Amino acid sequence: MGSTLGAAVVGGVVGSMAGSALAGGMSSNKDAANAKQAEATAAEKEAQELQQKADAAKAKAEAARAAAK
């Protein structure tokens, strides 16, 4: 359940950041649009890293449960 919750939180953050980047992309200021795109890319990378940590924690928990049996 923890992994699912973490993925939902990460997904919400990435969705929010991507939405902001898209809204910023419609402005006439290309520098601002590029900055928003870079921010969205960084958020996506962070989300991937967090998901990998969540997956690793889940695997560790499953291994601990298996060892306890």
C-alpha positions as CSV (number, residue, x, y, z in Angstrom):
1,M,0.0,0.0,0.0
2,G,2.9,2.4,0.8
3,S,4.2,2.1,-2.7
4,T,0.8,2.8,-4.2
5,L,0.4,5.9,-2.0
6,G,3.9,7.1,-2.9
7,A,3.3,6.6,-6.6
8,A,0.0,8.6,-6.3
9,V,1.8,11.5,-4.5
10,V,4.6,11.5,-7.1
11,G,2.1,11.3,-9.9
12,G,0.2,14.3,-8.5
13,V,3.4,16.3,-8.2
14,V,4.5,15.5,-11.8
15,G,1.1,16.2,-13.1
16,S,0.9,19.5,-11.4
17,M,4.4,20.5,-12.6
18,A,3.7,19.3,-16.2
19,G,0.4,21.3,-16.2
20,S,2.3,24.4,-15.1
21,A,4.9,23.9,-17.8
22,L,2.2,23.6,-20.4
23,A,0.4,26.7,-19.2
24,G,3.8,28.5,-19.2
25,G,4.5,27.3,-22.7
26,M,1.5,29.3,-24.1
27,S,3.1,32.6,-23.0
28,S,5.0,34.8,-25.4
29,N,8.1,34.7,-23.3
30,K,10.2,31.8,-24.6
31,D,12.7,32.0,-21.7
32,A,9.9,31.5,-19.2
33,A,8.6,28.6,-21.2
34,N,12.0,27.0,-21.4
35,A,12.4,27.4,-17.6
36,K,9.1,25.7,-17.0
37,Q,10.1,22.9,-19.3
38,A,13.3,22.4,-17.5
39,E,11.4,22.5,-14.2
40,A,9.0,19.8,-15.5
41,T,11.9,17.7,-16.7
42,A,13.6,17.9,-13.3
43,A,10.4,17.0,-11.6
44,E,10.0,14.0,-13.8
45,K,13.5,12.8,-13.0
46,E,12.9,13.3,-9.3
47,A,9.6,11.3,-9.6
48,Q,11.5,8.5,-11.2
49,E,14.1,8.5,-8.5
50,L,11.4,8.5,-5.8
51,Q,9.6,5.6,-7.5
52,Q,12.8,3.6,-7.6
53,K,13.3,4.2,-3.9
54,A,9.7,3.1,-3.2
55,D,10.2,0.0,-5.3
56,A,13.4,-0.8,-3.5
57,A,11.8,-0.3,-0.1
58,K,8.9,-2.6,-1.1
59,A,11.3,-5.3,-2.2
60,K,13.2,-5.0,1.1
61,A,9.9,-5.3,3.0
62,E,8.9,-8.3,1.0
63,A,12.3,-10.0,1.6
64,A,12.0,-9.3,5.4
65,R,8.6,-10.8,5.4
66,A,9.8,-13.9,3.5
67,A,12.7,-14.3,5.9
68,A,10.4,-14.1,8.9
69,K,8.3,-17.0,7.8
